[in-house]
Amino acid sequence: MGPPLSALENILVVDLSRVLAGPIVAMTLGDLGADVIKVESPLGDDTRHWVPPVDAQGRSSYHHCANRNKRSIVLDLKREPDLELARVLCERADVVISNFKPGTIERFGLDYEVVSAVNDQVVYCEISGFGEGGGRDMLGYDPIVQAVGGLMSITGPPGAPSKAGVAIVDIVTALYGTIAVLAALHARRSTGRGQRVTIDLLSANLAMLANQSTGWLADGSVPGLLGNVHPSIEPFATYRAQDGDLMLGAGNDAQFRRLAEAIGAPELADDPRFSSNEARVVNRDALRPLLEEHLGTRSRVAWGEVLLRAGVPAGPVQTIDEAFSLAERLGLDVVDDTDGVRTVRFPALLSETPAATRRRPPDLDEHGEEIRSELGR
């Protein structure tokens, strides 16, 4: 029996993007089997220089998170021979990914209109910060979008709006973008034509806000900073245990009753202030000290075990190293090690066409000679 098939075998992706959102789209396609060529300037992707942390060879771990399963070629688009080679790549590509500021790629003659005139099968994905209309000149960095897009206004404790601890808008934009590219590739099988895919960080951010966005759309209510508290469910937050914070997620009345019984306070479930979720949300300030009085008698881990047996969602607030240890204990295969570079494995399991890491993140221009040879240059 030969090696398993790749879902995107024989799909060529030209990655003109840099930093995070665009490169993650390209890497995800590469994980699923596409041949991804990463086109870089002579200075390389910005993330190559974002250190520390670094790996044992001194290479940026930030760069690693978005660039495995790619081949790197340096092309200076300000030089005609290199620009012509970029055109050839795009004209042969199934997918092109770009996240230049709107209007920039057109100056190089590498935009969708030009490329698709020669290659009508191309799926051309363009990512911007704020779209191609009134926001075309705005600089779309993830924390800026978190700020102006409302995410920071609902993240953090009262009085301290906070960004997420990771560039979550970039990542979510990349995932939406990847879905759109895959849909366009699927549609191409019927239409025989590619298409242009555009996505901007602000739109993806507003979609990501989910119930917070639809809450405002429904009744005009503007959510505020609640810290770890859920706006519509109680208890659904962190609470102090004996040795630190414990996350509880009692999402319905039955789970709350089991919680009350498990911590030795069954009377809480019959208290009119707490007998329904709506009542608990209104009276959450009264409920918190009563819960923490009992939770303070045991450690986070001990409570996690007790509540698991009781059927109550709960878990200790852990550091990233503890989270990887948990995944290992649970038998989850989350770490990929390819040629000494460790990254987080593609998280979805496909039984027939599994994702795979075939290449570690490339060094700058590592495959330049190889790619030029393939193109006869």
N, C-alpha and C positions, 0 to 999 in steps of 0.2 A: 504493500500500500504506500502510495506516495505521500508527500506532505499535504496538509489540508489546504483547500483553496482559500484565496484571499477575496474578500467581498469586493474590493476595488482593484483587482488585478488588471493590468494594462491601462489603467487610468493615469495620465500624466498631469501633474499639478505643478504649475509655476508659481512660486511664492515670492511675490515682490514686496511683501509686507515686513514690518519690523515691530519690535517690542513684544506685545502680548496677544491682543485679540486676533489679529490676522495670522500670526504664527501658530496659534493654537488650532485655528481652523485647518491649516495646512498639516500640522502634526497629527491631528485626529484622522484626517484622510489618509495620511501615511500609516498610522497604526492599523487602519483597515485595509491596507494593501497597496495604496497608490504609490507611484514613483514620484517623489516630491523633490523638485530642484529649487533650492533657496538661492535667490539672486541677492547679493549683498554689495554694498558700496565698498570702496577700498578700506574704509574705516570699520566696516563690519556692522552688524546689528548692534544697536545701543546697548542691549542687555549683555553683550560680551564684556562690557566695561563696568557693569553694576556688581561691584564686589565690596566686601565679603557678603556671603560665604563663598568659598571656592572648593573644588574637589582636590584630590591628592596631586593632580597635575597643575593646579593653580587656575583652572578654568571656572568661569562663573556658573554657579549652580542656578542662578536665575535664568540664564540662557538655556540651561539643560531642560528646564520645566516645559519649554514650548518648542523644542527643535530636534527631537529624535526623529529617526526614520526620514532623514533628509540628506540630500547631497548639496554641498555649498560651492557656488561659483561667484567670483568677484567680477562684477561688470560696472564700470564707471559710465553711467548713462549720459554723462556730459561729453563723452568721446564717441564719435560716430561708429567706429568699428564695434565697440561694446554695445552701443545702442542697437545696432543692426542685429547683433547676436541675440539681444533681448527680444527683438521683434520676431526673429525666427523661432525662438522658444515659445512665445505666446501664440504664434500661428500654428504650432504643432500641439498645443496644450488642449487637454480636455477641460481643465479648470485653471483659471488665473485668479490670484488673490492679491488685492492691493489695499493699503490703508494710508495712502498719501492724502494730504489735505486736498479737498475738492478743487479741481482745476489743474493740479500739478501733473498728473499722469497724462493729461491731454497735451501738455507742452512737449512731452517726449514722443507723442504719437503712439502711445501704448494703451490708449483707452479702448473701451468696449466697441465704440463705433468703428474705429480703425481696424482693430483686431478681428472683429466679427465679419467685416467686409471680406476678409480673406479666409477666416475660419468660422463658418456659421454654426459649428457644433460647440463652440466654446461656452462654458458656463463661467461668467466673469463676476467675481464677488468683490464688491468695493465696500469698505468699512470706513465710516467717518465718525467724528465726534457728535456733530449736531445736524447732520443732513446737508443737502446741497442747495437749500434755499437761503433763508435769512441767517442760518448758522454756519454757512460755508467757511467763513473766516475765523470762526472760533476754534481754539485749540482744545482738542478732546482728550485730555488726560483723565485717567480713571478717577482720581480723588476730586477733580474739578466737577465731573459729572455726578459723583456721589453727593457733592455739596449742592450744586444748583438743581439736581434732579430729585431732591427730597429725601434721599436715603439717609443722609446724616441727620436730618430733622427727626427721624424716628429711631436712631441708633445711639445708644448710650443712656446714662442716667439723667434724670431731670437736671437741666442747667449745664449739661456737658455734651452737646452734639458731637458725635464721633464717627469717623470713617470705619468701615469694616477692616478687619485685620489682614485682608488679602484684597487684591484688585478684582473684586467680585463682579463689577460692571463689565470689565474687559472679558472676564471668563464667561459670563452669561451671554454677552454679545457674541462671543466666539461660538458658543453652543447653538444659539439661534441661527447664526450664520451657517454653521455646518449643516444643520437640519435643512436649511433653505437650499444649500448647494446639492445635498443628496436628493432633495425633491426635484431640483432642476435636472439632475442627471437621470433620474427616473423618467421625468416627462420627456426628455430627449429621445428615449426609446420609442415613444409614440409619435412625437412631432418631427423627429429627425433634425431638430434645431436646438442649439443652446439658448441661453438667455442671460440677461444681466440681473444680478442679485445685489441689492443695496441694503445696508443696515447701518444704523447709527447708534451710538452708545446711549444717548438720551432716551430714544424710543425703547431700547432693550431694557434700560433701567426702569422705566415706567411700567413695562410689562412685568418685570421681575417683582415689583412692589405688590403684585397680586391683590390680596384682600385689602391692603392699605389703599391701593389705587381705586379699587372698585367701591370701597367704603366712601371715599370722597365723591366718586361719580354718582353714588346712590343718593346721598343726602347732604352733600356739601360739608360734611364734618372733616376737619383737618386734624389728623392724628398728631400726637406730640411725643415727647421723649418719655418712655416708660422703663428704660433700662432693660432688664431681662423679663419683665412682666409682659404677658400677652394681653392685647387690648380687649379680647372677647372671651377668654377662657381663664378660669381660676380654680385650683392652683395650676399654673403653667409657667413656672419661673424657677429661679435658683433660690434655695433656702439654706440657712446656716446649719450644718451638722456639727458634730463634735470637733472635727479636724479640718473643716473647709466647706466649700459650697457643693450642694447636691441639687441636680436638676430634677424637678418633678413635672410630670405631664399628665395630670388627671383630666382627661378630655371629656368626661361625661359624669353623670351623677353616680352611676354604679362604680366607676373607678374611684371616685372620691370616697364613697362609703368603704371600699376595700382599703383605701389609704388610711382613713380614720381608724379602722379596726386594726390595721397592721401596726400603727404607731401607738396603740393603746389608748385611743381617745374616740371610741365609737359614738360618743354623745355628740360629736361635732356634726355628724351626718344628719342628726335629727334637729339640730339647732335651726330655727327658722331663718336665721341670717345666712346659713350655709347649705340649706337643704336643696337648693337648685343652683345651676351654674350662674344664672342671671343674678341671683341673690349674692353668690360668692363674689362675683365681679364687683358689685356695688359695695360689698363689705370686706374687700380684700385686705384693707389696712387692719381690720380687727382680726382677720383670720391668720395673718402671718405670724404674729407673736405666739399664738396658740400652737401652730404647727412647729415653730422653731423651739418651743419649750420642750417638746417631745423629741424632735430630731436631734437636739443637742446632747442627748444621752448616748449616742453611738456614732461611730465613724461613718464617713461617706460610703466606704466599701461595704461595711456591715449593713447599712440601710439599703444599699443597692441590691444586696442578696435577699434581704427580707422582702422588699417590695417586688422583686422579680417573682418570688414564690407566690406573692399575693396577687399578681396580675396587674400591678401598677407600673406604668412606664416611669423609669427613674434611672439616674446614673450620675456618678461623680463628675465634677468639672475637672478635666484632665489636661495635661500638657501634650504637645504633639508626640514626644517620645512615648508617653504612656498610651496614646491612641494607636501608634504603630504596634506596641506590645499587645494591646487588646486585639487588634486584627490578627496578629500571629496566633494568639491563644485560641481565637475562634476558627482558626484554620483558613483564614482568608489570604489568598496569594496576592498581596498588594504591591510588592516591590519587584522591579525589574532591574537586573544587573547585566548590562551589555558592554563588554570591553572595558570593564572597570567603572562605568558610569551608572550610578543608581538613580532611577526615577520611579515615579509612581505608575504602576501598570495601568493600562487602559481598563476602566472599571467594569465594563459590560462583558459578559461571556456569551459568545456566539457558538452554538454547538457545531455548526457545519463550516462556518467561515470565520474562525477566531481571529481576533486582533493579535498582532505580534510585533515585537521590536526586532527589526532586522539590522538597524544601524544606530549606533550611539549618536548623540548630537555632534555635528561635524565641526572640525576646525575651520577657520576662515579660508575659503578657496581650496579646501581639501580635495575637491573633486573637479576643480576647474579644468585641468588638462583632460581628464576623462570625458567630461561633457563636451568640450570643444571638439574632441576627436569623434564623438558620436554624431556631432552636427557637421562633420567634415570641415572644421575650421582649424 
